Structures are given as structure tokens and as C-alpha cells.
Amino acid sequence: MTQINNVSDKNALITEATSLIITKIKDAIAKNNICTIALAGGNTPKPIYEAIAKTDLPWDKIHIFWGDERYVLPNHPDSNKKMPRESWLDKVDFPATNIHPMPTTSNNPQADADKHNQQLLDFFGITSGFPTFDLILLGMGDDGHTASLFPHTKALLICDRLITVGNKEDSLRLTFTVPLINQANCVIFLVSGSNKQEALQQVFSETGDSNQYPSKLIKPQGELIWFISN
């Protein structure tokens, strides 16, 4: 099921998305006594994470992952780990063992991708196949990329792994693969900015090229919900 929410401005996006994300977290905990959520980086989610930090939630039942990560050290300003920690995770009594960042310290991106691939299999208690996240948050760039799935890159073709190495020019990343994202119970896109409208048209077009606009590849077995503002 796909739901597209065109909202009036970024503030409305933040308000409506925050409310839904909190509801999804509570629903997952009520159903399974746990919520697994993969976070998005970028600027748009920051006020959402700040709002969640002010909410009374059972932090010990929430497990945090990241949909992608730049291949930099954890304390690097460009790290996707940094902003959610500062705006949410470090502001509440969040168990350190419930935070599962992508490893980026071996100076070998493929080895770290393999390591996180195994970490996810172990966490979800499976030996093969793709685990089901309760919730995956994604952004979209003006080129149509999402996570670190960039146009016309090898990462788009990986279908037998959970984690792969992505790249944007000379910048290496680790990223969830398309089939891992598509196994989720719910995927929420958070897209803000007039510069992304052309890409959105291609993503929603029947004739859009998914290799050029990778967000078009995201078709989860569960819910797909878009929040879009100029």
C-alpha cells in the first residue's frame, strides 16, 4: 500500500511525520514488545528526532539502526550517527546495547559491510534471507537517490545481501540493499525541497527509470508512506 502525503510546508511535514512515526513505534511494541527502526540522515529528520526525544516511550524496547552510513569515523562531522545521537539518543535514557551503528573503523568498507550483514542476521535470529524491520525512514536527494543507493551504481543491483558498499563519486558509504528495505513492514520517505520535484515526478511516473532515480526501486511488502513538502 502506497500513501502520498503532500503537505503545505516543512513544519507540517515534521508534525505529521513525527506523529505517525511515534504511532508506528508504539504499535510495533504493543504487537511484539520490540520496535526495530532504521534511521535516515540529512537535515529533514533532525526536528523529528528532537520531538521523539521529548516523548515518553519505552526506550529499552526500541532498537536503532541506520539505513546507510558514510565511511568515516563515528565522531566525524559527516557521520550519519552523529545527528540522531545528539538530537535524540543522547538526550534520553537509551540503552547503549539497543543502538546498532554500521561499523566504519576497519579501513576496509567491504569487510565492514560483511560484518554488519552478519550483525543483522544475528540480531534477527536468521541465517539467510532478509529480516523485517518494523520501520525504515528514508530521505531522497534531488538526483532521486535514497539511503546510499545512487543512480547507475553497482549497489542498486545487489539482491543477495543485506548490506553493501555504496559510492557517490569518491565518497564511500555502507547502505541497506534494495531487497532489505523492501522487506520492511513500513517505509516512510521524508522529502522536503522544491529542488526535488523533478525527481519525484520521475519516481512516481510509470515510465521513470529506476536506475536513474533509485527511490523508484523502493516497493516494500508492507506500507510505503511519503511525506512531501516544498
C-alpha positions, 0 to 999 in steps of 0.5 A, a space after each residue: 500500500 502506497 500513501 502520498 502525503 503532500 503537505 503545505 510546508 516543512 513544519 507540517 511535514 515534521 508534525 505529521 511525520 513525527 506523529 505517525 512515526 511515534 504511532 508506528 513505534 508504539 504499535 510495533 511494541 504493543 504487537 511484539 514488545 520490540 520496535 526495530 527502526 532504521 534511521 535516515 540522515 540529512 537535515 529533514 529528520 533532525 526536528 523529528 528526532 528532537 520531538 521523539 526525544 521529548 516523548 515518553 516511550 519505552 526506550 529499552 524496547 526500541 532498537 536503532 539502526 541506520 539505513 546507510 552510513 558514510 565511511 568515516 569515523 563515528 565522531 566525524 562531522 559527516 557521520 550519519 550517527 552523529 545527528 540522531 545521537 545528539 538530537 535524540 539518543 543522547 538526550 534520553 535514557 537509551 540503552 547503549 546495547 539497543 543502538 546498532 551503528 554500521 561499523 566504519 573503523 576497519 579501513 576496509 568498507 567491504 569487510 565492514 559491510 560483511 560484518 554488519 550483514 552478519 550483525 543483522 542476521 544475528 540480531 534477527 535470529 536468521 541465517 539467510 534471507 532478509 529480516 523485517 524491520 518494523 520501520 525504515 525512514 528514508 530521505 531522497 536527494 534531488 538526483 532521486 537517490 535514497 539511503 546510499 543507493 545512487 543512480 547507475 551504481 553497482 549497489 542498486 543491483 545487489 539482491 543477495 545481501 543485506 548490506 553493501 558498499 555504496 559510492 557517490 563519486 569518491 565518497 564511500 558509504 555502507 547502505 541497506 540493499 534494495 531487497 532489505 528495505 523492501 522487506 520492511 513492514 513500513 517505509 516512510 520517505 521524508 522529502 522536503 525541497 522544491 529542488 526535488 520535484 523533478 525527481 519525484 515526478 520521475 519516481 512516481 511516473 510509470 515510465 521513470 527509470 529506476 536506475 536513474 532515480 533509485 527511490 523508484 526501486 523502493 516497493 516494500 511488502 508492507 506500507 510505503 508512506 511519503 511525506 512531501 513538502 516544498 
